Amino acid sequence: MISLDLMPPLMFGGLVIFLLIGFPAAFSLCAVGLFFGFLSIEMGFFPEAFLGNLPLRVFGILSNDLLLAIPFFTLMGAILERCGLAEDLLEGTGQLFGKVPGGLAYAVIIVGAVLGAITGTVAASVIAMGMISLPIMMRYGYDMRIATGVIAASGTITQLIPPSLVLIVLGDQLGKSVGDMYAGAIGPSILQILLFMGFIAVVSIVAPHKVPPLPPEALEPRTWRLYWRVARGMVPSIVLIFLVLGTIFMGLATPTEAGAMGAMGAVVLAMINRRFTWGLLREAMGNTARITAMVIFILIGATVFSLVFQGVDGGHWIEHLLSHLPGGQTGFLIFVNIFIFFLAFFLDFFEIAFIVVPLLAPVASKLDINLVWFGVLLCINLQTSFMHPPFGFALFYLRSIAPKEVLTKDIYLGAIPWLFLQLALVAVVIFWPESVTYWLSSGPTVDPSTVRIDVPLPEPPADDAVPIFR
C-alpha cells in the first residue's frame, strides 16, 4: 500500500528514470503525470474531477499571449544569423582592437554581447563568430583553447542578455513581467562581459604569447573606411536593440509586440545587407516552428506533471525539504544553484525552467526572496548548461564548424575557465542582490498605516422632501 507521503518522491524518481533512459522530456512528463494521476485516483488521493483541470491548463498555455514572444524572437534570431551582420561587426571590431594583445578576443566578447542583444539565440552567435574569427585566431597564433573558449563563452552571453528566451520563460513560470526580468538582467550582463574581458586582460599580461596582437601587415589603416565598416554594423544593431528592448522598458510595447517589431526589423536588416531571399525566410520560419513546437510540447507535459504533483501534495514535500536548509535565504540559493548546475548535465534549459522552477518558486517566495533576482540568478546558472558535457550545445555548435585540426579535447578544455567565470558570477549575484534589484523600478511606496479614507455620510432628507415612490 502506497501512502500519500511517498507519492511525490516516487513521481520525481520516475521522471528521472525516464529522462536517463533517453525518452523525450515532453512525453516523459506526460507519461509520469498521467500514470501517477490515475494511480492517485485509484488510491483515493484525489477525485476524478481533479484531472478535469487539465484541459483548462492546456488551453491556458495555448492562449498565453506572452508565449507568442518566443516564436517572434526565435524568428528574429534565425534571420539575423544569415544576414551577414556578424561579419561586419567582427571584421570591423577586430581591426579596431587588433593592435593590442588579446584584441581579437575582446572583439569576440563585444560582438557576442551585441549579437546576443539582437538575436537571442546561442546557436546564431557561436556559429557566426566561430566561422569568422576562429580561422583568423588560428592564423595569427592564438592559443587554441583560449580561442575556442572565448567564442563558445561569448555565444552563451546570449542566454542572459535581453531579449533572452530563457528570461521570457522564467518570467512566465515565476509570474513576473518580462520587462522586470530584462531590467534585472542588465547588471549581471555587464558584469559577465567585464569578467570575460578581465580574464583576457590577465592572460595578455601573464601569457601574452597566447593572445598575440595582429601583425602590422594585417591591420588596415585607420581611415574613415574602417570606422564606416564598424558603424555600418553597429548603428543598425543599436537601432534594432532600441526597437526591441527600449519599447519594452519605456512601456510602449509588450514583449510580444516588441518581438514582432524585432522580427520585422531583422527582415529589413537582411534586405539592407542584400542577404534577404524567400528561401532564407522559409528556412528561418521552419526553424522557428520546430523550436516553438518543442517548447509548447514540453510546457504541456510539464503542466500535466505539475498538476498531479501538486495534487499529491508535492509542493509541501518540496517546501519541507528546502525551507529548513541551514543558512536561510543564502543557504537555499546556494543549494538550489548547485542542484541546477548538476541537473543541467542531463536536462536543457527549457526542461529545467518548466519542470523544476515551478517547484522552487513557492519556497523562494516563502523565504521572502525577490523572484526577479531569483529568476535572473537561475538564468546565469543555466548558461553553464551550454558549456559542459554532455549537453554543452555551444561546444557542439563550435565543433560542427571548426576546422579538422581543432581537437575536440581543446574545445572542451578551453571551456573550463569560462565555466568557472560563469559560476563566479552566480556567487557575485547571490551575495550582491542589488546587482539585479538596482535596475528594477520600485515605484512609489506608501505606508498602509498612514492611509486614511474619509467617506462622507449622506445628508438626512429634508422634512418637506417628496418621496419618489408611494
C-alpha positions in Angstrom: 0.0 0.0 0.0 1.5 3.3 -1.1 0.9 6.3 1.3 0.4 9.8 0.1 3.7 10.9 1.6 5.6 8.5 -0.8 3.9 9.8 -4.0 6.0 13.0 -4.6 9.4 11.3 -4.3 8.1 8.3 -6.4 6.9 10.8 -9.1 10.2 12.6 -9.1 12.2 9.4 -9.2 10.1 8.0 -12.0 10.7 11.2 -14.1 14.4 10.9 -13.6 14.4 7.3 -14.7 12.5 8.2 -17.9 14.9 11.0 -18.7 18.0 8.9 -18.0 16.7 6.3 -20.4 16.6 9.0 -23.1 12.9 9.2 -23.6 11.9 12.7 -24.8 11.2 15.1 -22.0 7.8 16.2 -23.1 6.4 12.7 -23.3 8.2 11.6 -20.2 6.4 14.3 -18.2 3.1 13.4 -19.7 3.6 9.6 -19.1 4.7 10.0 -15.5 2.0 12.6 -14.7 -0.9 10.6 -16.2 0.3 7.3 -14.7 0.5 8.7 -11.2 -2.7 10.7 -11.8 -4.7 7.5 -12.5 -2.9 5.7 -9.6 -3.8 8.6 -7.2 -7.5 8.3 -8.3 -7.4 4.6 -7.7 -5.8 5.1 -4.3 -8.3 7.8 -3.4 -5.7 10.6 -3.0 -7.9 12.9 -5.1 -11.2 12.5 -7.1 -11.5 12.1 -10.8 -12.8 15.6 -11.1 -9.3 16.9 -10.1 -7.9 15.9 -13.5 -10.7 17.9 -15.1 -8.5 20.9 -14.5 -6.0 19.6 -17.1 -7.8 20.7 -20.3 -8.2 24.2 -18.7 -4.5 24.4 -18.0 -3.6 23.2 -21.5 -5.9 25.8 -23.1 -4.4 28.4 -20.8 -0.9 27.6 -22.2 -2.1 27.9 -25.8 -3.9 31.2 -25.2 -1.0 32.8 -23.3 -0.1 35.9 -25.3 3.3 36.2 -23.6 4.5 32.9 -25.1 4.0 34.4 -28.6 7.2 36.3 -27.9 9.1 33.1 -28.2 8.5 32.4 -31.9 8.9 36.1 -32.7 12.4 36.4 -31.1 13.4 33.0 -32.5 12.4 34.1 -36.0 14.4 37.4 -35.5 17.5 35.4 -34.4 17.1 32.9 -37.3 17.0 35.7 -39.9 19.9 37.7 -38.4 22.0 34.6 -38.2 22.1 34.6 -42.0 22.0 38.3 -42.9 25.8 39.0 -42.7 25.6 41.3 -39.7 28.0 39.3 -37.7 30.7 39.5 -40.4 30.6 43.3 -40.5 30.7 43.6 -36.7 33.5 41.1 -36.2 35.8 42.2 -39.0 35.5 45.9 -38.1 35.8 45.5 -34.3 38.7 43.0 -34.8 40.6 45.7 -36.7 39.9 48.3 -34.0 41.2 46.1 -31.2 43.8 44.3 -33.3 46.9 46.3 -32.1 46.6 45.2 -28.5 47.3 41.7 -27.2 44.0 39.8 -26.9 42.4 42.3 -29.3 40.6 39.6 -31.3 39.3 38.0 -28.1 38.0 41.4 -26.9 36.3 41.8 -30.3 34.6 38.4 -30.0 33.3 39.3 -26.5 31.9 42.6 -27.5 30.3 41.3 -30.7 29.0 38.3 -28.8 27.2 40.7 -26.5 25.8 42.8 -29.4 24.6 39.7 -31.2 23.1 38.4 -28.0 21.1 41.6 -27.7 19.7 41.3 -31.2 19.4 37.6 -31.9 18.6 36.0 -28.6 20.0 32.6 -29.7 23.2 30.9 -28.7 23.5 29.0 -32.0 23.5 32.1 -34.1 26.2 33.8 -32.1 28.5 30.8 -31.7 28.3 29.6 -35.3 28.7 33.1 -36.8 31.7 34.0 -34.6 33.3 30.6 -34.9 33.2 30.6 -38.7 34.6 34.2 -39.0 37.0 34.6 -36.0 38.4 31.1 -35.3 40.3 30.8 -38.6 41.8 34.3 -38.0 42.8 33.5 -34.5 44.4 30.3 -35.6 46.3 32.1 -38.4 47.8 34.6 -36.1 48.9 32.3 -33.4 46.2 32.3 -30.7 46.3 29.5 -28.2 43.7 27.0 -29.4 42.0 26.6 -26.0 41.7 30.4 -25.5 40.3 30.9 -29.0 37.7 28.2 -28.7 36.8 29.0 -25.1 36.2 32.7 -25.8 34.0 32.0 -28.8 31.8 29.5 -27.0 31.5 31.6 -23.8 30.7 34.8 -25.7 27.9 33.0 -27.5 26.4 31.9 -24.2 26.1 35.6 -23.1 23.0 35.5 -25.3 21.2 33.4 -22.6 21.5 36.3 -20.1 21.4 39.5 -22.3 17.8 40.6 -23.2 15.9 39.6 -25.2 16.8 36.2 -23.9 14.3 33.4 -24.5 15.2 32.0 -21.1 14.2 35.2 -19.3 10.8 35.1 -21.1 10.2 31.5 -20.0 11.4 32.2 -16.4 9.3 35.3 -16.2 6.2 33.3 -17.2 6.9 30.5 -14.7 7.7 32.9 -11.9 4.7 35.1 -12.5 6.9 38.1 -13.2 6.8 40.6 -16.1 9.3 40.1 -18.8 10.1 43.8 -18.6 11.3 43.3 -15.0 13.3 40.2 -15.9 15.0 42.1 -18.7 15.7 45.1 -16.4 17.1 42.8 -13.7 19.4 41.1 -16.2 21.2 44.4 -17.2 23.6 44.5 -14.2 24.7 40.8 -14.4 25.0 41.1 -18.2 27.5 44.0 -17.8 29.3 42.1 -15.0 29.6 39.0 -17.2 31.1 41.0 -20.1 33.6 42.6 -17.7 34.6 39.3 -16.1 35.3 37.8 -19.6 37.3 40.8 -20.7 39.1 40.9 -17.4 40.2 37.2 -17.9 41.6 38.1 -21.4 43.4 41.1 -19.9 45.0 38.8 -17.3 46.0 36.3 -19.9 47.5 39.1 -22.1 49.7 40.1 -19.1 50.7 36.7 -17.8 51.0 34.8 -21.1 50.9 37.4 -24.0 52.1 34.8 -26.5 48.8 33.0 -26.2 46.8 36.1 -27.3 49.2 38.0 -29.7 48.2 41.2 -31.4 47.6 41.3 -35.1 50.8 41.9 -37.1 51.1 45.4 -38.8 50.6 43.9 -42.3 47.2 42.5 -41.2 45.9 45.9 -39.9 44.0 48.3 -42.1 44.9 52.0 -41.9 42.5 53.8 -39.5 40.8 55.8 -42.2 37.2 56.6 -42.5 36.6 53.3 -44.3 37.4 51.3 -41.2 35.1 53.4 -39.0 32.4 53.2 -41.6 32.6 49.4 -41.5 32.2 49.4 -37.8 29.4 52.0 -37.9 27.6 50.1 -40.6 27.4 47.0 -38.4 26.8 48.8 -35.1 24.2 51.5 -35.9 21.6 49.2 -37.3 22.2 46.8 -34.4 21.7 49.7 -31.9 18.5 50.8 -33.6 17.1 47.2 -33.5 18.1 46.8 -29.9 16.2 50.0 -29.0 13.3 48.9 -31.1 13.1 45.6 -29.2 14.2 46.5 -25.7 13.7 50.2 -25.5 10.0 49.9 -26.3 9.6 47.3 -23.5 11.4 49.3 -20.9 9.5 52.5 -21.8 6.2 50.7 -21.6 5.4 51.4 -25.2 5.1 47.7 -26.2 4.6 44.3 -24.7 7.3 41.7 -25.2 5.1 40.0 -27.8 4.7 43.3 -29.7 8.4 44.1 -29.4 9.3 40.6 -30.7 7.1 41.2 -33.8 8.8 44.5 -34.4 12.2 42.8 -34.0 11.3 40.1 -36.5 10.3 42.8 -39.0 13.5 44.7 -38.2 15.5 41.6 -38.9 13.9 41.3 -42.3 14.8 44.9 -43.0 18.4 44.4 -41.9 18.7 41.3 -44.1 17.4 43.5 -47.1 19.9 46.2 -46.3 22.8 43.7 -46.3 21.4 42.3 -49.6 21.0 38.8 -48.0 17.2 38.5 -47.9 15.7 35.7 -50.0 12.4 33.8 -49.8 14.5 30.7 -49.2 16.1 32.4 -46.2 12.8 33.4 -44.8 11.3 29.9 -45.3 14.3 28.2 -43.6 14.1 30.7 -40.7 10.3 30.1 -40.3 10.9 26.3 -40.4 13.5 26.5 -37.6 11.2 28.8 -35.6 8.3 26.3 -36.0 10.4 23.4 -34.7 11.7 25.3 -31.6 8.2 26.7 -30.8 6.6 23.2 -31.1 9.3 21.7 -28.9 8.7 24.4 -26.2 4.9 24.1 -26.3 5.0 20.3 -26.0 7.5 20.5 -23.1 5.2 23.0 -21.4 2.1 20.9 -21.9 4.0 17.9 -20.5 5.2 20.0 -17.5 1.7 21.1 -16.7 0.4 17.5 -16.7 3.2 16.5 -14.3 2.9 19.6 -12.1 -1.0 19.3 -11.8 -0.7 15.7 -10.4 2.4 16.6 -8.4 0.5 19.3 -6.6 -2.5 17.1 -6.2 -0.5 14.6 -4.1 1.0 17.5 -2.0 4.3 17.5 -3.9 4.5 21.3 -3.2 4.5 20.7 0.5 7.1 18.0 0.1 9.5 20.3 -1.8 8.8 23.1 0.7 9.6 20.8 3.6 12.9 19.7 2.0 14.1 23.2 1.1 12.7 25.7 3.5 14.6 24.2 6.5 18.1 24.3 5.0 20.8 25.9 7.2 21.7 29.5 6.2 18.2 30.8 5.4 18.0 32.6 2.1 21.7 32.2 1.3 21.7 28.5 2.1 18.6 27.9 0.0 20.1 29.8 -3.0 23.5 28.0 -2.8 21.8 24.6 -2.6 19.4 25.4 -5.5 22.2 26.7 -7.7 24.4 23.6 -7.0 21.3 21.4 -7.8 20.6 23.3 -11.0 24.2 23.2 -12.1 24.3 19.4 -11.9 20.8 19.0 -13.3 21.9 20.9 -16.4 24.3 18.0 -17.2 21.1 16.0 -18.1 18.4 18.5 -18.9 18.4 21.5 -21.2 17.3 24.9 -20.0 13.7 24.7 -21.3 13.1 21.4 -19.4 14.6 22.9 -16.2 12.5 26.0 -16.5 9.3 24.2 -17.0 9.9 21.2 -14.6 12.0 22.5 -11.7 11.4 26.2 -11.4 7.6 26.0 -10.7 8.5 23.7 -7.7 11.2 26.1 -6.4 9.3 29.4 -6.8 6.9 28.9 -3.9 9.7 28.1 -1.5 11.7 31.1 -2.7 8.6 33.3 -2.2 8.1 32.0 1.3 11.7 32.8 2.2 11.0 36.4 1.0 13.4 36.1 -1.9 12.8 38.6 -4.7 11.6 36.4 -7.6 13.1 38.6 -10.3 16.5 38.2 -8.5 15.9 34.5 -8.2 15.0 34.2 -11.9 18.0 36.1 -13.1 20.2 34.1 -10.8 18.9 30.8 -12.3 19.3 32.3 -15.8 23.0 32.9 -15.1 23.4 29.4 -13.8 21.6 27.9 -16.9 24.3 29.5 -19.1 26.6 26.7 -17.8 24.4 24.1 -19.5 25.8 25.3 -22.8 29.4 24.9 -21.6 29.7 21.5 -20.1 29.0 17.9 -21.3 27.0 16.0 -22.3 24.6 18.8 -23.5 27.1 21.6 -23.9 25.4 22.9 -27.1 27.8 25.8 -27.5 30.6 23.3 -27.7 28.7 21.2 -30.2 28.0 24.2 -32.4 31.6 25.2 -32.4 32.7 21.6 -33.1 30.4 21.5 -36.1 32.1 24.4 -37.8 35.7 24.2 -36.5 38.4 23.1 -38.9 39.6 19.5 -38.6 42.9 20.5 -37.0 40.9 21.8 -34.0 40.8 18.9 -31.5 37.6 18.2 -29.6 39.7 17.9 -26.5 40.9 21.5 -26.9 37.3 22.7 -27.3 36.2 21.0 -24.0 39.3 22.0 -22.0 39.1 25.6 -23.4 35.6 25.9 -21.9 36.7 25.2 -18.3 38.0 28.7 -17.3 34.9 30.3 -18.8 32.7 27.9 -16.9 34.3 29.0 -13.7 33.8 32.6 -14.6 30.1 32.0 -15.1 29.9 30.3 -11.7 31.8 33.2 -10.2 29.1 35.5 -11.5 26.5 33.2 -9.8 28.3 33.7 -6.5 28.5 37.5 -7.0 24.8 37.8 -7.7 23.9 35.6 -4.7 25.9 37.9 -2.3 25.1 41.1 -4.1 21.4 41.1 -5.0 21.5 44.8 -5.7 23.2 44.0 -9.0 19.8 42.8 -10.1 17.3 44.8 -8.0 19.0 48.1 -8.6 17.7 48.2 -12.1 14.1 47.5 -11.2 11.6 50.3 -10.9 10.4 50.2 -7.4 7.6 52.8 -8.0 6.0 54.9 -5.3 5.9 53.3 -1.9 3.1 54.0 0.6 2.9 53.0 4.2 -0.5 51.4 4.6 -0.7 52.5 8.2 -0.7 56.2 7.1 -3.6 55.8 4.6 -6.9 57.3 5.8 -10.0 57.2 3.7 -12.9 59.5 4.8 -16.3 58.5 3.5 -18.8 61.4 3.8 -22.1 60.4 5.5 -25.2 61.0 3.4 -27.2 64.1 4.4 -30.6 63.3 6.0 -33.6 64.1 3.8 -35.4 67.4 4.4 -38.8 67.2 6.1 -40.6 68.6 3.1 -38.9 66.2 0.6 -41.4 64.5 -1.8 -41.0 60.7 -1.7 -40.3 59.1 -5.1 -42.4 56.0 -4.5 -45.7 55.9 -2.8 
